[in-house]
């Protein structure tokens, strides 16, 4: 979140799939959708959006339950959240788009591409696994991923009023350069995650992983791997080359690369390299 979105980006709340999705749009040209994950909101993509808006229509939602989108009691399985994105694109009259996703955004993007392959042209997934795809069961054994099974009413009570403390644990543990995640950035997200229902929604994102894994395995068994071109990016000090290993189990046409000098928080730790890698993949379109 190095800079805010430009003033010429349009901000609106779009009713979709029974929820209200907070969306930023800007630029002109072929559409590209940027999906964030936990610990962030769509605000993480400002640098990327500014660059891509030179020759794309850029769409940046907050996922349901996060940021300034509505916070329903349920619906946090990624198939349902993919329906939110489909509804946003319908409202914007966008038929097809590239996807660029990070963290939980990868999982929502995969569910969207699985359900709507005709609507996705290219797909960039950055530094997080996809439930049920590739070495998922091995990944779950990593003790750093304790938060995948952390949730429920008592955990919500423990974190209430301490959102900054909770988020700092992830910024510090998963960043190769946590000092690059500024105080302003940390405070900005802490305020958003302190909104009513926000931490409940965040815990629910992770609680849905078992269902997401079952849904993805069923998709791969019945339809086979994704056919669209995929770029799997890992932070050098995080998932690294494993991102490509994960995605080769879920897609036929996978290119792998690594964001250098970065942990998980790629747009804070090395936005220049991240933007360049994405730009090279999606190409400069007229």
C-alpha positions in Angstrom: 0.0 0.0 0.0 2.7 2.4 -1.0 0.3 5.0 -2.4 -3.5 5.5 -2.6 -5.5 4.7 -5.7 -5.5 7.7 -8.2 -8.4 10.1 -7.9 -9.7 9.1 -11.4 -10.4 5.5 -10.2 -14.1 5.1 -9.6 -15.2 3.7 -6.2 -18.6 2.0 -5.9 -20.5 -0.7 -3.9 -21.9 -3.4 -6.1 -24.7 -5.7 -5.1 -23.7 -9.2 -6.1 -24.7 -12.7 -5.0 -26.5 -11.5 -1.9 -23.7 -9.3 -0.6 -22.3 -5.8 -1.3 -18.8 -5.7 -2.8 -16.7 -2.6 -2.5 -15.0 -2.1 -5.9 -12.4 0.3 -7.4 -12.2 0.6 -11.2 -10.0 2.6 -13.5 -8.2 2.6 -16.8 -9.3 1.5 -20.3 -8.8 -1.6 -22.3 -9.0 -5.4 -21.7 -10.2 -6.1 -18.2 -8.0 -7.3 -15.4 -9.2 -8.3 -11.9 -7.0 -8.0 -8.8 -7.9 -10.1 -5.8 -6.4 -9.6 -2.3 -6.1 -12.0 0.6 -6.0 -12.0 4.4 -4.1 -9.2 6.2 -4.8 -6.9 3.2 -7.8 -5.5 1.3 -8.0 -4.4 -2.3 -5.9 -1.4 -1.1 -2.8 -3.6 -1.4 -2.9 -3.3 -5.2 -2.6 0.4 -5.7 0.9 0.3 -7.3 -0.2 -2.6 -9.5 -3.4 -0.9 -10.5 -1.7 2.4 -11.5 0.6 0.5 -13.8 -1.9 -1.8 -15.4 -4.5 1.0 -15.9 -2.3 2.4 -18.6 -3.8 -0.2 -21.0 -6.3 -2.2 -19.0 -9.6 -1.7 -17.3 -8.6 -2.6 -13.7 -11.2 -4.0 -11.3 -10.2 -4.2 -7.6 -12.8 -5.7 -5.2 -12.6 -6.2 -1.5 -13.6 -9.8 -0.9 -16.9 -10.4 1.0 -16.4 -10.0 4.7 -13.2 -8.0 4.3 -12.3 -4.3 3.8 -15.4 -2.2 3.0 -17.4 -5.0 1.5 -20.4 -6.3 3.5 -19.9 -8.9 6.2 -22.4 -11.7 6.0 -22.7 -14.5 8.5 -21.6 -17.1 5.9 -20.8 -17.9 2.3 -17.0 -18.0 2.7 -16.4 -21.1 0.7 -14.5 -20.0 -2.4 -17.1 -21.2 -4.9 -19.6 -18.8 -3.3 -17.0 -16.0 -3.3 -16.3 -16.7 -6.9 -20.0 -16.0 -7.5 -19.5 -12.6 -6.0 -16.8 -11.8 -8.5 -18.9 -13.1 -11.4 -21.7 -10.7 -10.2 -19.3 -7.8 -10.1 -18.1 -8.4 -13.6 -21.7 -8.8 -14.8 -22.6 -5.4 -13.2 -19.7 -3.8 -14.9 -20.6 -5.5 -18.2 -17.2 -7.3 -18.4 -17.3 -10.7 -20.2 -13.7 -11.8 -19.9 -10.7 -10.7 -17.7 -7.2 -11.6 -16.7 -6.9 -12.5 -13.0 -4.1 -11.4 -10.7 -4.5 -12.8 -7.2 -2.6 -13.1 -3.8 -3.1 -15.3 -0.8 -6.8 -16.2 -0.3 -7.4 -14.3 -3.5 -5.7 -17.2 -5.2 -8.3 -19.6 -3.9 -11.2 -17.4 -5.0 -9.6 -16.9 -8.4 -9.1 -20.6 -8.9 -12.8 -21.3 -8.0 -13.8 -18.6 -10.5 -11.6 -19.9 -13.3 -12.9 -23.5 -12.6 -16.5 -22.4 -12.8 -16.1 -19.8 -15.5 -13.2 -20.9 -17.7 -14.6 -18.9 -20.7 -14.4 -15.7 -18.7 -10.6 -15.9 -17.8 -7.9 -15.1 -20.3 -4.8 -15.4 -18.1 -4.3 -16.1 -14.4 -1.5 -14.9 -12.1 -1.4 -16.6 -8.6 0.9 -15.2 -6.0 2.3 -16.8 -2.9 -0.3 -19.1 -1.4 -1.5 -22.6 -2.0 -4.9 -23.6 -3.3 -6.9 -26.1 -1.1 -7.0 -29.6 -2.5 -4.5 -28.8 -5.3 -1.0 -30.4 -5.4 0.8 -30.9 -2.1 -2.0 -29.4 0.0 -1.9 -32.0 2.7 1.9 -31.6 3.1 1.5 -27.8 3.2 -1.0 -28.1 6.0 1.7 -29.7 8.2 3.8 -26.5 8.3 3.6 -25.1 11.8 3.7 -21.6 10.5 0.1 -22.2 9.2 -1.4 -22.6 12.6 -3.9 -19.9 11.8 -5.6 -22.1 9.2 -7.4 -23.9 12.1 -7.7 -20.9 14.4 -11.2 -19.5 14.8 -14.5 -19.6 16.6 -16.2 -17.4 19.1 -13.5 -17.6 21.8 -10.8 -16.7 19.3 -12.9 -13.8 18.1 -13.2 -12.5 21.7 -9.4 -12.9 22.2 -8.6 -10.8 19.1 -11.3 -8.2 19.6 -9.6 -4.8 20.2 -6.2 -6.4 19.5 -6.5 -6.6 15.7 -3.2 -4.8 15.2 -1.4 -7.3 17.5 -2.9 -10.2 15.6 -2.0 -8.8 12.1 1.5 -7.9 13.2 2.2 -11.5 13.8 1.6 -12.3 10.2 3.4 -9.3 8.8 6.4 -10.1 10.9 6.5 -13.9 10.5 5.7 -14.1 6.8 7.7 -11.1 5.7 11.3 -11.3 4.7 11.4 -7.6 5.3 8.7 -6.7 7.8 10.2 -3.3 8.2 8.9 -2.5 4.7 5.4 -2.9 5.9 5.0 0.6 7.3 3.3 1.8 10.4 0.7 3.6 8.3 0.0 0.4 6.4 -0.3 -1.7 9.5 -2.6 0.9 11.2 -4.7 1.2 8.1 -5.4 -2.5 7.9 -5.9 -2.9 11.7 -8.7 -0.3 11.5 -10.4 -2.2 8.7 -10.1 -5.5 10.4 -11.5 -4.0 13.6 -14.8 -3.2 11.8 -17.8 -5.1 13.1 -17.8 -8.7 11.7 -14.4 -8.3 10.0 -12.5 -10.8 12.1 -15.4 -13.2 12.2 -15.3 -13.1 8.4 -11.6 -13.6 8.3 -11.7 -16.7 10.5 -14.5 -18.0 8.4 -12.3 -17.7 5.2 -9.9 -20.2 6.7 -12.6 -22.4 8.3 -14.0 -23.1 4.8 -10.7 -24.6 3.5 -11.9 -28.2 4.0 -14.9 -27.5 1.8 -12.8 -25.6 -0.7 -10.4 -28.6 -1.0 -13.3 -31.0 -1.6 -14.8 -28.6 -4.2 -11.4 -28.3 -6.0 -10.7 -32.0 -6.0 -14.2 -32.6 -7.4 -13.6 -30.0 -10.1 -10.3 -31.5 -11.2 -11.7 -35.0 -11.2 -14.7 -34.1 -13.4 -13.2 -31.4 -15.6 -9.4 -31.8 -15.5 -6.9 -29.0 -15.1 -7.4 -25.4 -16.0 -6.4 -24.8 -19.7 -5.7 -21.1 -19.5 -2.1 -19.7 -19.3 -1.0 -19.5 -15.6 1.8 -17.6 -14.0 2.6 -19.0 -10.5 4.7 -16.5 -8.5 6.2 -17.2 -5.1 8.1 -14.8 -2.8 11.8 -15.8 -2.7 11.7 -16.1 1.1 8.2 -17.6 1.2 6.6 -20.1 -1.2 9.2 -19.5 -3.9 9.3 -22.2 -6.7 6.7 -24.3 -4.8 4.0 -22.0 -6.3 4.7 -23.5 -9.7 4.6 -27.1 -8.3 1.2 -26.4 -6.7 -0.3 -25.0 -9.9 1.1 -27.6 -12.2 -1.3 -30.0 -10.3 -4.2 -27.6 -11.2 -3.4 -26.2 -14.6 -1.8 -27.5 -17.9 -0.1 -24.3 -19.0 2.0 -23.0 -16.0 4.9 -20.7 -16.0 6.7 -20.3 -12.7 8.8 -17.4 -11.4 10.0 -15.9 -8.1 9.6 -12.4 -6.6 13.2 -11.7 -5.4 14.1 -10.2 -2.1 10.6 -10.7 -0.7 8.6 -12.8 1.6 4.8 -13.2 1.5 3.8 -9.5 1.4 5.0 -8.9 -2.2 3.4 -5.6 -2.8 4.9 -4.1 0.3 8.3 -5.9 0.2 9.1 -5.7 -3.5 6.3 -4.0 -5.5 8.6 -3.0 -8.4 9.6 -6.6 -9.2 6.1 -7.9 -8.6 4.6 -5.4 -11.0 7.2 -6.1 -13.6 6.6 -9.9 -13.5 2.9 -9.4 -13.8 3.2 -6.9 -16.5 5.5 -9.1 -18.5 3.0 -12.0 -18.3 -0.2 -10.1 -19.1 1.6 -8.1 -21.8 1.1 -4.6 -23.0 -2.2 -4.8 -24.8 -3.5 -2.1 -27.1 
